């Protein structure tokens, strides 16, 4: 127990009350401090999502050019034994 206070007492026996008070405040309020940090992080995350949603581009999105050799579609057609276009009647 005597070593616990060594960091708060210098070689001359003088106490560093500021350091002691700061450590006690942080220790006593740690749950509140962590909750505040968590809320701030959530707030920043929500703000980022809102900013991205608000800054939309009015142009029509361009779809990537489809390759003539679509291996997955070709595999399905090969498995069905058909080389023509696959259609579904809904």
mmCIF file as gemmi writes it, N, C-alpha and C atoms, coordinates in Angstrom:
data_model
loop_
_atom_site.group_PDB
_atom_site.id
_atom_site.type_symbol
_atom_site.label_atom_id
_atom_site.label_alt_id
_atom_site.label_comp_id
_atom_site.label_asym_id
_atom_site.label_entity_id
_atom_site.label_seq_id
_atom_site.pdbx_PDB_ins_code
_atom_site.Cartn_x
_atom_site.Cartn_y
_atom_site.Cartn_z
_atom_site.occupancy
_atom_site.B_iso_or_equiv
_atom_site.pdbx_formal_charge
_atom_site.auth_seq_id
_atom_site.auth_asym_id
_atom_site.pdbx_PDB_model_num
ATOM 1 N N . UNK Axp A 1 ? 0.815 -1.188 0 1 0 ? 1 A 1
ATOM 2 C CA . UNK Axp A 1 ? 0 0 0 1 0 ? 1 A 1
ATOM 3 C C . UNK Axp A 1 ? 0.861 1.256 0 1 0 ? 1 A 1
ATOM 4 N N . UNK Axp A 2 ? 2.01 1.188 0.612 1 0 ? 2 A 1
ATOM 5 C CA . UNK Axp A 2 ? 2.863 2.377 0.692 1 0 ? 2 A 1
ATOM 6 C C . UNK Axp A 2 ? 3.405 2.761 -0.677 1 0 ? 2 A 1
ATOM 7 N N . UNK Axp A 3 ? 3.552 1.825 -1.585 1 0 ? 3 A 1
ATOM 8 C CA . UNK Axp A 3 ? 4.062 2.121 -2.922 1 0 ? 3 A 1
ATOM 9 C C . UNK Axp A 3 ? 2.998 2.791 -3.805 1 0 ? 3 A 1
ATOM 10 N N . UNK Axp A 4 ? 1.741 2.633 -3.452 1 0 ? 4 A 1
ATOM 11 C CA . UNK Axp A 4 ? 0.658 3.205 -4.248 1 0 ? 4 A 1
ATOM 12 C C . UNK Axp A 4 ? 0.76 4.726 -4.328 1 0 ? 4 A 1
ATOM 13 N N . UNK Axp A 5 ? 1.165 5.365 -3.245 1 0 ? 5 A 1
ATOM 14 C CA . UNK Axp A 5 ? 1.214 6.825 -3.187 1 0 ? 5 A 1
ATOM 15 C C . UNK Axp A 5 ? 2.563 7.394 -3.621 1 0 ? 5 A 1
ATOM 16 N N . UNK Axp A 6 ? 3.532 6.544 -3.958 1 0 ? 6 A 1
ATOM 17 C CA . UNK Axp A 6 ? 4.866 7.027 -4.328 1 0 ? 6 A 1
ATOM 18 C C . UNK Axp A 6 ? 4.846 7.974 -5.524 1 0 ? 6 A 1
ATOM 19 N N . UNK Axp A 7 ? 3.969 7.734 -6.474 1 0 ? 7 A 1
ATOM 20 C CA . UNK Axp A 7 ? 3.938 8.619 -7.657 1 0 ? 7 A 1
ATOM 21 C C . UNK Axp A 7 ? 3.367 10.004 -7.344 1 0 ? 7 A 1
ATOM 22 N N . UNK Axp A 8 ? 2.714 10.145 -6.193 1 0 ? 8 A 1
ATOM 23 C CA . UNK Axp A 8 ? 2.126 11.428 -5.817 1 0 ? 8 A 1
ATOM 24 C C . UNK Axp A 8 ? 3.001 12.213 -4.831 1 0 ? 8 A 1
ATOM 25 N N . UNK Axp A 9 ? 4.081 11.593 -4.343 1 0 ? 9 A 1
ATOM 26 C CA . UNK Axp A 9 ? 4.964 12.235 -3.367 1 0 ? 9 A 1
ATOM 27 C C . UNK Axp A 9 ? 6.367 12.295 -3.972 1 0 ? 9 A 1
ATOM 28 N N . UNK Axp A 10 ? 6.967 13.499 -3.936 1 0 ? 10 A 1
ATOM 29 C CA . UNK Axp A 10 ? 8.326 13.621 -4.48 1 0 ? 10 A 1
ATOM 30 C C . UNK Axp A 10 ? 9.362 13.234 -3.413 1 0 ? 10 A 1
ATOM 31 N N . UNK Axp A 11 ? 10.645 13.391 -3.747 1 0 ? 11 A 1
ATOM 32 C CA . UNK Axp A 11 ? 11.745 12.994 -2.852 1 0 ? 11 A 1
ATOM 33 C C . UNK Axp A 11 ? 11.762 13.798 -1.549 1 0 ? 11 A 1
ATOM 34 N N . UNK Axp A 12 ? 11.244 15.007 -1.585 1 0 ? 12 A 1
ATOM 35 C CA . UNK Axp A 12 ? 11.245 15.855 -0.387 1 0 ? 12 A 1
ATOM 36 C C . UNK Axp A 12 ? 10.015 15.612 0.496 1 0 ? 12 A 1
ATOM 37 N N . UNK Axp A 13 ? 9.096 14.766 0.038 1 0 ? 13 A 1
ATOM 38 C CA . UNK Axp A 13 ? 7.896 14.478 0.818 1 0 ? 13 A 1
ATOM 39 C C . UNK Axp A 13 ? 6.728 15.382 0.495 1 0 ? 13 A 1
ATOM 40 N N . UNK Axp A 14 ? 6.866 16.178 -0.545 1 0 ? 14 A 1
ATOM 41 C CA . UNK Axp A 14 ? 5.766 17.069 -0.945 1 0 ? 14 A 1
ATOM 42 C C . UNK Axp A 14 ? 4.79 16.307 -1.843 1 0 ? 14 A 1
ATOM 43 N N . UNK Axp A 15 ? 3.518 16.534 -1.577 1 0 ? 15 A 1
ATOM 44 C CA . UNK Axp A 15 ? 2.479 15.872 -2.36 1 0 ? 15 A 1
ATOM 45 C C . UNK Axp A 15 ? 2.156 16.666 -3.629 1 0 ? 15 A 1
ATOM 46 N N . UNK Axp A 16 ? 1.909 15.942 -4.704 1 0 ? 16 A 1
ATOM 47 C CA . UNK Axp A 16 ? 1.436 16.541 -5.954 1 0 ? 16 A 1
ATOM 48 C C . UNK Axp A 16 ? -0.09 16.394 -5.966 1 0 ? 16 A 1
ATOM 49 N N . UNK Axp A 17 ? -0.758 17.357 -5.351 1 0 ? 17 A 1
ATOM 50 C CA . UNK Axp A 17 ? -2.208 17.285 -5.207 1 0 ? 17 A 1
ATOM 51 C C . UNK Axp A 17 ? -2.94 17.383 -6.541 1 0 ? 17 A 1
ATOM 52 N N . UNK Axp A 18 ? -2.36 18.116 -7.486 1 0 ? 18 A 1
ATOM 53 C CA . UNK Axp A 18 ? -3.008 18.239 -8.794 1 0 ? 18 A 1
ATOM 54 C C . UNK Axp A 18 ? -3.064 16.886 -9.501 1 0 ? 18 A 1
ATOM 55 N N . UNK Axp A 19 ? -1.951 16.154 -9.472 1 0 ? 19 A 1
ATOM 56 C CA . UNK Axp A 19 ? -1.923 14.836 -10.097 1 0 ? 19 A 1
ATOM 57 C C . UNK Axp A 19 ? -2.879 13.881 -9.387 1 0 ? 19 A 1
ATOM 58 N N . UNK Axp A 20 ? -2.886 13.918 -8.062 1 0 ? 20 A 1
ATOM 59 C CA . UNK Axp A 20 ? -3.788 13.071 -7.275 1 0 ? 20 A 1
ATOM 60 C C . UNK Axp A 20 ? -5.247 13.369 -7.623 1 0 ? 20 A 1
ATOM 61 N N . UNK Axp A 21 ? -5.593 14.656 -7.653 1 0 ? 21 A 1
ATOM 62 C CA . UNK Axp A 21 ? -6.975 15.046 -7.967 1 0 ? 21 A 1
ATOM 63 C C . UNK Axp A 21 ? -7.373 14.645 -9.38 1 0 ? 21 A 1
ATOM 64 N N . UNK Axp A 22 ? -6.459 14.831 -10.334 1 0 ? 22 A 1
ATOM 65 C CA . UNK Axp A 22 ? -6.754 14.475 -11.713 1 0 ? 22 A 1
ATOM 66 C C . UNK Axp A 22 ? -7 12.964 -11.826 1 0 ? 22 A 1
ATOM 67 N N . UNK Axp A 23 ? -6.158 12.156 -11.206 1 0 ? 23 A 1
ATOM 68 C CA . UNK Axp A 23 ? -6.336 10.704 -11.266 1 0 ? 23 A 1
ATOM 69 C C . UNK Axp A 23 ? -7.633 10.268 -10.591 1 0 ? 23 A 1
ATOM 70 N N . UNK Axp A 24 ? -7.98 10.896 -9.492 1 0 ? 24 A 1
ATOM 71 C CA . UNK Axp A 24 ? -9.219 10.551 -8.794 1 0 ? 24 A 1
ATOM 72 C C . UNK Axp A 24 ? -10.446 10.935 -9.624 1 0 ? 24 A 1
ATOM 73 N N . UNK Axp A 25 ? -10.39 12.1 -10.255 1 0 ? 25 A 1
ATOM 74 C CA . UNK Axp A 25 ? -11.517 12.544 -11.083 1 0 ? 25 A 1
ATOM 75 C C . UNK Axp A 25 ? -11.723 11.586 -12.253 1 0 ? 25 A 1
ATOM 76 N N . UNK Axp A 26 ? -10.639 11.222 -12.916 1 0 ? 26 A 1
ATOM 77 C CA . UNK Axp A 26 ? -10.748 10.301 -14.052 1 0 ? 26 A 1
ATOM 78 C C . UNK Axp A 26 ? -11.247 8.943 -13.579 1 0 ? 26 A 1
ATOM 79 N N . UNK Axp A 27 ? -10.697 8.441 -12.481 1 0 ? 27 A 1
ATOM 80 C CA . UNK Axp A 27 ? -11.099 7.136 -11.975 1 0 ? 27 A 1
ATOM 81 C C . UNK Axp A 27 ? -12.565 7.13 -11.54 1 0 ? 27 A 1
ATOM 82 N N . UNK Axp A 28 ? -12.982 8.162 -10.858 1 0 ? 28 A 1
ATOM 83 C CA . UNK Axp A 28 ? -14.364 8.222 -10.373 1 0 ? 28 A 1
ATOM 84 C C . UNK Axp A 28 ? -15.377 8.413 -11.502 1 0 ? 28 A 1
ATOM 85 N N . UNK Axp A 29 ? -14.972 9.08 -12.562 1 0 ? 29 A 1
ATOM 86 C CA . UNK Axp A 29 ? -15.896 9.41 -13.648 1 0 ? 29 A 1
ATOM 87 C C . UNK Axp A 29 ? -15.649 8.613 -14.924 1 0 ? 29 A 1
ATOM 88 N N . UNK Axp A 30 ? -14.909 7.538 -14.842 1 0 ? 30 A 1
ATOM 89 C CA . UNK Axp A 30 ? -14.566 6.776 -16.037 1 0 ? 30 A 1
ATOM 90 C C . UNK Axp A 30 ? -15.793 6.285 -16.808 1 0 ? 30 A 1
ATOM 91 N N . UNK Axp A 31 ? -16.814 5.736 -16.165 1 0 ? 31 A 1
ATOM 92 C CA . UNK Axp A 31 ? -17.992 5.322 -16.948 1 0 ? 31 A 1
ATOM 93 C C . UNK Axp A 31 ? -18.649 6.483 -17.692 1 0 ? 31 A 1
ATOM 94 N N . UNK Axp A 32 ? -18.736 7.634 -17.058 1 0 ? 32 A 1
ATOM 95 C CA . UNK Axp A 32 ? -19.338 8.798 -17.73 1 0 ? 32 A 1
ATOM 96 C C . UNK Axp A 32 ? -18.467 9.287 -18.879 1 0 ? 32 A 1
ATOM 97 N N . UNK Axp A 33 ? -17.162 9.258 -18.698 1 0 ? 33 A 1
ATOM 98 C CA . UNK Axp A 33 ? -16.237 9.693 -19.755 1 0 ? 33 A 1
ATOM 99 C C . UNK Axp A 33 ? -16.356 8.762 -20.953 1 0 ? 33 A 1
ATOM 100 N N . UNK Axp A 34 ? -16.367 7.457 -20.717 1 0 ? 34 A 1
ATOM 101 C CA . UNK Axp A 34 ? -16.474 6.497 -21.814 1 0 ? 34 A 1
ATOM 102 C C . UNK Axp A 34 ? -17.817 6.617 -22.526 1 0 ? 34 A 1
ATOM 103 N N . UNK Axp A 35 ? -18.879 6.845 -21.79 1 0 ? 35 A 1
ATOM 104 C CA . UNK Axp A 35 ? -20.186 7.005 -22.401 1 0 ? 35 A 1
ATOM 105 C C . UNK Axp A 35 ? -20.22 8.264 -23.279 1 0 ? 35 A 1
ATOM 106 N N . UNK Axp A 36 ? -19.593 9.326 -22.839 1 0 ? 36 A 1
ATOM 107 C CA . UNK Axp A 36 ? -19.537 10.558 -23.638 1 0 ? 36 A 1
ATOM 108 C C . UNK Axp A 36 ? -18.747 10.347 -24.92 1 0 ? 36 A 1
ATOM 109 N N . UNK Axp A 37 ? -17.63 9.645 -24.814 1 0 ? 37 A 1
ATOM 110 C CA . UNK Axp A 37 ? -16.814 9.357 -26.007 1 0 ? 37 A 1
ATOM 111 C C . UNK Axp A 37 ? -17.609 8.499 -26.987 1 0 ? 37 A 1
ATOM 112 N N . UNK Axp A 38 ? -18.311 7.494 -26.477 1 0 ? 38 A 1
ATOM 113 C CA . UNK Axp A 38 ? -19.126 6.624 -27.33 1 0 ? 38 A 1
ATOM 114 C C . UNK Axp A 38 ? -20.216 7.429 -28.036 1 0 ? 38 A 1
ATOM 115 N N . UNK Axp A 39 ? -20.911 8.286 -27.301 1 0 ? 39 A 1
ATOM 116 C CA . UNK Axp A 39 ? -21.971 9.104 -27.904 1 0 ? 39 A 1
ATOM 117 C C . UNK Axp A 39 ? -21.416 10.042 -28.964 1 0 ? 39 A 1
ATOM 118 N N . UNK Axp A 40 ? -20.247 10.607 -28.715 1 0 ? 40 A 1
ATOM 119 C CA . UNK Axp A 40 ? -19.631 11.497 -29.694 1 0 ? 40 A 1
ATOM 120 C C . UNK Axp A 40 ? -19.29 10.726 -30.966 1 0 ? 40 A 1
ATOM 121 N N . UNK Axp A 41 ? -18.773 9.515 -30.805 1 0 ? 41 A 1
ATOM 122 C CA . UNK Axp A 41 ? -18.464 8.688 -31.972 1 0 ? 41 A 1
ATOM 123 C C . UNK Axp A 41 ? -19.707 8.33 -32.759 1 0 ? 41 A 1
ATOM 124 N N . UNK Axp A 42 ? -20.792 8.007 -32.064 1 0 ? 42 A 1
ATOM 125 C CA . UNK Axp A 42 ? -22.049 7.709 -32.74 1 0 ? 42 A 1
ATOM 126 C C . UNK Axp A 42 ? -22.564 8.954 -33.479 1 0 ? 42 A 1
ATOM 127 N N . UNK Axp A 43 ? -22.459 10.091 -32.851 1 0 ? 43 A 1
ATOM 128 C CA . UNK Axp A 43 ? -22.916 11.332 -33.467 1 0 ? 43 A 1
ATOM 129 C C . UNK Axp A 43 ? -22.118 11.635 -34.731 1 0 ? 43 A 1
ATOM 130 N N . UNK Axp A 44 ? -20.8 11.46 -34.664 1 0 ? 44 A 1
ATOM 131 C CA . UNK Axp A 44 ? -19.956 11.701 -35.838 1 0 ? 44 A 1
ATOM 132 C C . UNK Axp A 44 ? -20.295 10.727 -36.963 1 0 ? 44 A 1
ATOM 133 N N . UNK Axp A 45 ? -20.556 9.474 -36.608 1 0 ? 45 A 1
ATOM 134 C CA . UNK Axp A 45 ? -20.916 8.48 -37.615 1 0 ? 45 A 1
ATOM 135 C C . UNK Axp A 45 ? -22.234 8.804 -38.288 1 0 ? 45 A 1
ATOM 136 N N . UNK Axp A 46 ? -23.215 9.218 -37.505 1 0 ? 46 A 1
ATOM 137 C CA . UNK Axp A 46 ? -24.511 9.581 -38.071 1 0 ? 46 A 1
ATOM 138 C C . UNK Axp A 46 ? -24.385 10.823 -38.944 1 0 ? 46 A 1
ATOM 139 N N . UNK Axp A 47 ? -23.565 11.766 -38.52 1 0 ? 47 A 1
ATOM 140 C CA . UNK Axp A 47 ? -23.372 12.983 -39.312 1 0 ? 47 A 1
ATOM 141 C C . UNK Axp A 47 ? -22.752 12.629 -40.67 1 0 ? 47 A 1
ATOM 142 N N . UNK Axp A 48 ? -21.818 11.71 -40.696 1 0 ? 48 A 1
ATOM 143 C CA . UNK Axp A 48 ? -21.183 11.3 -41.943 1 0 ? 48 A 1
ATOM 144 C C . UNK Axp A 48 ? -22.2 10.66 -42.878 1 0 ? 48 A 1
ATOM 145 N N . UNK Axp A 49 ? -23.071 9.827 -42.338 1 0 ? 49 A 1
ATOM 146 C CA . UNK Axp A 49 ? -24.09 9.182 -43.16 1 0 ? 49 A 1
ATOM 147 C C . UNK Axp A 49 ? -25.046 10.219 -43.734 1 0 ? 49 A 1
ATOM 148 N N . UNK Axp A 50 ? -25.461 11.175 -42.923 1 0 ? 50 A 1
ATOM 149 C CA . UNK Axp A 50 ? -26.379 12.212 -43.395 1 0 ? 50 A 1
ATOM 150 C C . UNK Axp A 50 ? -25.704 13.063 -44.466 1 0 ? 50 A 1
ATOM 151 N N . UNK Axp A 51 ? -24.448 13.397 -44.287 1 0 ? 51 A 1
ATOM 152 C CA . UNK Axp A 51 ? -23.744 14.206 -45.284 1 0 ? 51 A 1
ATOM 153 C C . UNK Axp A 51 ? -23.626 13.457 -46.609 1 0 ? 51 A 1
ATOM 154 N N . UNK Axp A 52 ? -23.35 12.167 -46.55 1 0 ? 52 A 1
ATOM 155 C CA . UNK Axp A 52 ? -23.257 11.383 -47.786 1 0 ? 52 A 1
ATOM 156 C C . UNK Axp A 52 ? -24.615 11.281 -48.456 1 0 ? 52 A 1
ATOM 157 N N . UNK Axp A 53 ? -25.673 11.109 -47.674 1 0 ? 53 A 1
ATOM 158 C CA . UNK Axp A 53 ? -27.009 10.997 -48.248 1 0 ? 53 A 1
ATOM 159 C C . UNK Axp A 53 ? -27.478 12.332 -48.814 1 0 ? 53 A 1
ATOM 160 N N . UNK Axp A 54 ? -27.092 13.431 -48.197 1 0 ? 54 A 1
ATOM 161 C CA . UNK Axp A 54 ? -27.531 14.75 -48.646 1 0 ? 54 A 1
ATOM 162 C C . UNK Axp A 54 ? -26.785 15.204 -49.895 1 0 ? 54 A 1
ATOM 163 N N . UNK Axp A 55 ? -25.603 14.71 -50.117 1 0 ? 55 A 1
ATOM 164 C CA . UNK Axp A 55 ? -24.789 15.118 -51.266 1 0 ? 55 A 1
ATOM 165 C C . UNK Axp A 55 ? -24.913 14.098 -52.391 1 0 ? 55 A 1
ATOM 166 N N . UNK Axp A 56 ? -26.134 13.925 -52.88 1 0 ? 56 A 1
ATOM 167 C CA . UNK Axp A 56 ? -26.347 12.961 -53.946 1 0 ? 56 A 1
ATOM 168 C C . UNK Axp A 56 ? -26.004 13.581 -55.29 1 0 ? 56 A 1
ATOM 169 N N . UNK Axp A 57 ? -25.701 12.747 -56.243 1 0 ? 57 A 1
ATOM 170 C CA . UNK Axp A 57 ? -25.383 13.194 -57.595 1 0 ? 57 A 1
ATOM 171 C C . UNK Axp A 57 ? -26.633 13.011 -58.451 1 0 ? 57 A 1
ATOM 172 N N . UNK Axp A 58 ? -27.17 14.096 -59.053 1 0 ? 58 A 1
ATOM 173 C CA . UNK Axp A 58 ? -28.42 13.977 -59.794 1 0 ? 58 A 1
ATOM 174 C C . UNK Axp A 58 ? -28.283 13.237 -61.121 1 0 ? 58 A 1
ATOM 175 N N . UNK Axp A 59 ? -27.076 12.938 -61.565 1 0 ? 59 A 1
ATOM 176 C CA . UNK Axp A 59 ? -26.896 12.252 -62.836 1 0 ? 59 A 1
ATOM 177 C C . UNK Axp A 59 ? -27.293 10.784 -62.704 1 0 ? 59 A 1
ATOM 178 N N . UNK Axp A 60 ? -27.737 10.231 -63.805 1 0 ? 60 A 1
ATOM 179 C CA . UNK Axp A 60 ? -28.126 8.829 -63.829 1 0 ? 60 A 1
ATOM 180 C C . UNK Axp A 60 ? -26.87 7.976 -63.685 1 0 ? 60 A 1
ATOM 181 N N . UNK Axp A 61 ? -26.892 7.003 -62.797 1 0 ? 61 A 1
ATOM 182 C CA . UNK Axp A 61 ? -25.707 6.16 -62.652 1 0 ? 61 A 1
ATOM 183 C C . UNK Axp A 61 ? -25.472 5.333 -63.909 1 0 ? 61 A 1
ATOM 184 N N . UNK Axp A 62 ? -24.233 5.206 -64.253 1 0 ? 62 A 1
ATOM 185 C CA . UNK Axp A 62 ? -23.856 4.446 -65.432 1 0 ? 62 A 1
ATOM 186 C C . UNK Axp A 62 ? -23.614 2.996 -65.044 1 0 ? 62 A 1
ATOM 187 N N . UNK Axp A 63 ? -24.305 2.099 -65.712 1 0 ? 63 A 1
ATOM 188 C CA . UNK Axp A 63 ? -24.071 0.686 -65.422 1 0 ? 63 A 1
ATOM 189 C C . UNK Axp A 63 ? -22.829 0.232 -66.179 1 0 ? 63 A 1
ATOM 190 N N . UNK Axp A 64 ? -22.051 -0.634 -65.567 1 0 ? 64 A 1
ATOM 191 C CA . UNK Axp A 64 ? -20.854 -1.1 -66.257 1 0 ? 64 A 1
ATOM 192 C C . UNK Axp A 64 ? -21.235 -1.921 -67.479 1 0 ? 64 A 1
ATOM 193 N N . UNK Axp A 65 ? -20.434 -1.811 -68.508 1 0 ? 65 A 1
ATOM 194 C CA . UNK Axp A 65 ? -20.682 -2.567 -69.73 1 0 ? 65 A 1
ATOM 195 C C . UNK Axp A 65 ? -20.588 -4.053 -69.42 1 0 ? 65 A 1
ATOM 196 N N . UNK Axp A 66 ? -21.607 -4.794 -69.861 1 0 ? 66 A 1
ATOM 197 C CA . UNK Axp A 66 ? -21.6 -6.223 -69.571 1 0 ? 66 A 1
ATOM 198 C C . UNK Axp A 66 ? -20.738 -6.946 -70.58 1 0 ? 66 A 1
ATOM 199 N N . UNK Axp A 67 ? -19.991 -7.837 -70.047 1 0 ? 67 A 1
ATOM 200 C CA . UNK Axp A 67 ? -19.08 -8.619 -70.864 1 0 ? 67 A 1
ATOM 201 C C . UNK Axp A 67 ? -19.889 -9.644 -71.657 1 0 ? 67 A 1
ATOM 202 N N . UNK Axp A 68 ? -19.454 -9.938 -72.871 1 0 ? 68 A 1
ATOM 203 C CA . UNK Axp A 68 ? -20.108 -10.952 -73.677 1 0 ? 68 A 1
ATOM 204 C C . UNK Axp A 68 ? -19.884 -12.342 -73.09 1 0 ? 68 A 1
ATOM 205 N N . UNK Axp A 69 ? -18.805 -12.503 -72.372 1 0 ? 69 A 1
ATOM 206 C CA . UNK Axp A 69 ? -18.479 -13.799 -71.781 1 0 ? 69 A 1
ATOM 207 C C . UNK Axp A 69 ? -18.785 -13.762 -70.29 1 0 ? 69 A 1
ATOM 208 N N . UNK Axp A 70 ? -20.058 -13.905 -69.938 1 0 ? 70 A 1
ATOM 209 C CA . UNK Axp A 70 ? -20.472 -13.932 -68.544 1 0 ? 70 A 1
ATOM 210 C C . UNK Axp A 70 ? -20.401 -15.383 -68.098 1 0 ? 70 A 1
ATOM 211 N N . UNK Axp A 71 ? -19.349 -15.718 -67.372 1 0 ? 71 A 1
ATOM 212 C CA . UNK Axp A 71 ? -19.091 -17.115 -67.065 1 0 ? 71 A 1
ATOM 213 C C . UNK Axp A 71 ? -20.184 -17.743 -66.212 1 0 ? 71 A 1
ATOM 214 N N . UNK Axp A 72 ? -20.756 -16.993 -65.247 1 0 ? 72 A 1
ATOM 215 C CA . UNK Axp A 72 ? -21.806 -17.557 -64.411 1 0 ? 72 A 1
ATOM 216 C C . UNK Axp A 72 ? -23.056 -17.847 -65.231 1 0 ? 72 A 1
ATOM 217 N N . UNK Axp A 73 ? -23.456 -16.896 -66.075 1 0 ? 73 A 1
ATOM 218 C CA . UNK Axp A 73 ? -24.625 -17.112 -66.922 1 0 ? 73 A 1
ATOM 219 C C . UNK Axp A 73 ? -24.379 -18.26 -67.889 1 0 ? 73 A 1
ATOM 220 N N . UNK Axp A 74 ? -23.183 -18.338 -68.416 1 0 ? 74 A 1
ATOM 221 C CA . UNK Axp A 74 ? -22.835 -19.414 -69.339 1 0 ? 74 A 1
ATOM 222 C C . UNK Axp A 74 ? -22.864 -20.763 -68.632 1 0 ? 74 A 1
ATOM 223 N N . UNK Axp A 75 ? -22.413 -20.8 -67.396 1 0 ? 75 A 1
ATOM 224 C CA . UNK Axp A 75 ? -22.438 -22.05 -66.636 1 0 ? 75 A 1
ATOM 225 C C . UNK Axp A 75 ? -23.864 -22.506 -66.385 1 0 ? 75 A 1
ATOM 226 N N . UNK Axp A 76 ? -24.772 -21.56 -66.09 1 0 ? 76 A 1
ATOM 227 C CA . UNK Axp A 76 ? -26.179 -21.906 -65.871 1 0 ? 76 A 1
ATOM 228 C C . UNK Axp A 76 ? -26.784 -22.447 -67.158 1 0 ? 76 A 1
ATOM 229 N N . UNK Axp A 77 ? -26.529 -21.767 -68.257 1 0 ? 77 A 1
ATOM 230 C CA . UNK Axp A 77 ? -27.063 -22.231 -69.532 1 0 ? 77 A 1
ATOM 231 C C . UNK Axp A 77 ? -26.51 -23.603 -69.895 1 0 ? 77 A 1
ATOM 232 N N . UNK Axp A 78 ? -25.245 -23.824 -69.67 1 0 ? 78 A 1
ATOM 233 C CA . UNK Axp A 78 ? -24.639 -25.125 -69.949 1 0 ? 78 A 1
ATOM 234 C C . UNK Axp A 78 ? -25.244 -26.204 -69.067 1 0 ? 78 A 1
ATOM 235 N N . UNK Axp A 79 ? -25.515 -25.881 -67.806 1 0 ? 79 A 1
ATOM 236 C CA . UNK Axp A 79 ? -26.103 -26.861 -66.898 1 0 ? 79 A 1
ATOM 237 C C . UNK Axp A 79 ? -27.521 -27.216 -67.315 1 0 ? 79 A 1
ATOM 238 N N . UNK Axp A 80 ? -28.249 -26.242 -67.871 1 0 ? 80 A 1
ATOM 239 C CA . UNK Axp A 80 ? -29.605 -26.509 -68.333 1 0 ? 80 A 1
ATOM 240 C C . UNK Axp A 80 ? -29.632 -27.129 -69.722 1 0 ? 80 A 1
ATOM 241 N N . UNK Axp A 81 ? -28.488 -27.126 -70.391 1 0 ? 81 A 1
ATOM 242 C CA . UNK Axp A 81 ? -28.415 -27.702 -71.722 1 0 ? 81 A 1
ATOM 243 C C . UNK Axp A 81 ? -28.991 -26.809 -72.79 1 0 ? 81 A 1
ATOM 244 N N . UNK Axp A 82 ? -29.024 -25.515 -72.544 1 0 ? 82 A 1
ATOM 245 C CA . UNK Axp A 82 ? -29.565 -24.564 -73.5 1 0 ? 82 A 1
ATOM 246 C C . UNK Axp A 82 ? -28.508 -23.515 -73.807 1 0 ? 82 A 1
ATOM 247 N N . UNK Axp A 83 ? -28.425 -23.119 -75.04 1 0 ? 83 A 1
ATOM 248 C CA . UNK Axp A 83 ? -27.504 -22.059 -75.442 1 0 ? 83 A 1
ATOM 249 C C . UNK Axp A 83 ? -28.231 -20.761 -75.759 1 0 ? 83 A 1
ATOM 250 N N . UNK Axp A 84 ? -29.558 -20.745 -75.615 1 0 ? 84 A 1
ATOM 251 C CA . UNK Axp A 84 ? -30.313 -19.529 -75.909 1 0 ? 84 A 1
ATOM 252 C C . UNK Axp A 84 ? -30.543 -18.742 -74.623 1 0 ? 84 A 1
ATOM 253 N N . UNK Axp A 85 ? -31.273 -17.654 -74.748 1 0 ? 85 A 1
ATOM 254 C CA . UNK Axp A 85 ? -31.54 -16.778 -73.613 1 0 ? 85 A 1
ATOM 255 C C . UNK Axp A 85 ? -32.498 -17.462 -72.646 1 0 ? 85 A 1
ATOM 256 N N . UNK Axp A 86 ? -32.195 -17.426 -71.392 1 0 ? 86 A 1
ATOM 257 C CA . UNK Axp A 86 ? -33.02 -18.023 -70.343 1 0 ? 86 A 1
ATOM 258 C C . UNK Axp A 86 ? -34.075 -17.01 -69.915 1 0 ? 86 A 1
ATOM 259 N N . UNK Axp A 87 ? -35.366 -17.409 -69.944 1 0 ? 87 A 1
ATOM 260 C CA . UNK Axp A 87 ? -36.445 -16.513 -69.54 1 0 ? 87 A 1
ATOM 261 C C . UNK Axp A 87 ? -37.311 -17.214 -68.513 1 0 ? 87 A 1
ATOM 262 N N . UNK Axp A 88 ? -37.98 -16.383 -67.696 1 0 ? 88 A 1
ATOM 263 C CA . UNK Axp A 88 ? -38.899 -16.887 -66.695 1 0 ? 88 A 1
ATOM 264 C C . UNK Axp A 88 ? -40.262 -16.238 -66.917 1 0 ? 88 A 1
ATOM 265 N N . UNK Axp A 89 ? -41.323 -17.019 -66.827 1 0 ? 89 A 1
ATOM 266 C CA . UNK Axp A 89 ? -42.662 -16.486 -66.954 1 0 ? 89 A 1
ATOM 267 C C . UNK Axp A 89 ? -43.197 -16.26 -65.56 1 0 ? 89 A 1
ATOM 268 N N . UNK Axp A 90 ? -43.577 -15.022 -65.278 1 0 ? 90 A 1
ATOM 269 C CA . UNK Axp A 90 ? -44.047 -14.682 -63.933 1 0 ? 90 A 1
ATOM 270 C C . UNK Axp A 90 ? -45.553 -14.526 -63.944 1 0 ? 90 A 1
